């Protein structure tokens, strides 16, 4: 009962983030996702899940608090009572560049725990590992998309300001750091669930690079995030079946799966090929578009 109640509340909060047209409402709903997701992470009531739950609560709450400071600074720069994105976009055009830069850095750092990019990406990896596979599918796709959308809306707010080129450079650096971190840890992991979690860090880093490049890269970033959601959620659900059969996620202890579950094994292999962006994967198309825009933009 608790698991499904929290899952429905988490879904409602994520949906609220998608439709929120107010920077404060977005912040409140993202904090709500922290509380709901923490209860789901602790579902198995083991020492590992308890540790992951407290880590998730502490790091996400700290990140959300950092984002709140950035929102306060941004609204102080706007000097207005309205907190809607449409009004803020017009009000911060002539804002102090130093305050705007500080506000963007604080909000980006805070919301990075939800989008699972550098610097607060680690908590998402631990959460996905501890949570049941269907919940991991939700956290690694729906919740990550909510974090992406929250950052994307802030990115759009700054598009008409003088600091926008600086904002794009920051997104580019954050995206590249996320790629590096994801690649380094992918080589060291021997666990399918952590493998998929670091893949999320990598793919969200690619989306951040798309925003940093600008132009057609922005459309490619949104397309990349949507396709990643469909593929990654399917893989997490299939990994749940793998755990049911082998009682674990260790890569070197899973063998002969194709003879045990032929359809599932084929689905897992196809999903891995697609998530690694081999042609004709839609992720290959989005990455190629980002690369072509990078070359075109010099």
Steps between C-alpha positions, in 0.01 A plus 500: 500500500776744595701424186214560256370804690846660488541403134172675410598807704840504326329479160266785595791717620702433183197583284456820701860600421431448128200733505607757762527853363644648818859475622393456865243232418765310303732516801231377741405208277864396452540490878184289516659251260790469747268390783301259281807346338672454838209287626515285186879454527453356852243246376713189573584615857862384491813674632607590146162656414492688833843648428398592143177659628675724752763597242228584250306709752808689618664570163175581315378727781836678499484534122144633510605750771788620279254541211271697732781748569543541126126560454503764777794676332332483160173642634688774687665595171159510331363727780145379454240294688418282199671159490364378167757408235340731242530807726848418624632467145414866433606626842855362512608631157670804654600327824844519660721249309684392817174419682362320196812284466497413871128415486545272198795317658308441825186376322698276263700350788186441706292345225792283380398243765171455312637509146786270611782706354823631650551591788217328698456202268615236753180499701294396197730202441460380860123554490458300178709217643300475825147548364291219343545478123162660403571791737852531356342524155288792626785674684748462213257628236194695624674662797820569304287664229338719766848616604592560136184701441557712814852586379381549141243758614770694687717473187216655298461781753858605434475476120425872461761623751858612441636205701347236271831417321651441847201280594556288187868458587408383851255244358770380261753455783246323724401270213861408422578432868192276521621309193847453649364386837253260338769349278748452786253328733343289224835324456522418872152367569406132500132560564230532233292747700794733568598458135161635395518778762837627377361478148230745614772739622669471162182558298392797712851639448443474124170689542684772699757525219214547252371794705854636523548486122164668432326523164376163376686348796218612729240308298739203485540510882122483554468220244788315668335521842164371370657203317726423797192478725329238285812286464637527854169423671466183288851389598438555871182292482687219324778519761230444762424165334873419496515558876198274550678217316858544630433677833751772418629750245869398475601483134755219545243275673232519235541232235287295262218756524410454134406135566304586815309798360558533125261792441634690801863438399439625145319806640791566737759475222300722264445752779872510581588555134243781473605669828864497378376704201596259221318573171205501441440594866313831546773595748751473214292752304486749788873464574580545130289818494682636805836416341406665168381814684827504697698499174270756335522735800877478502 
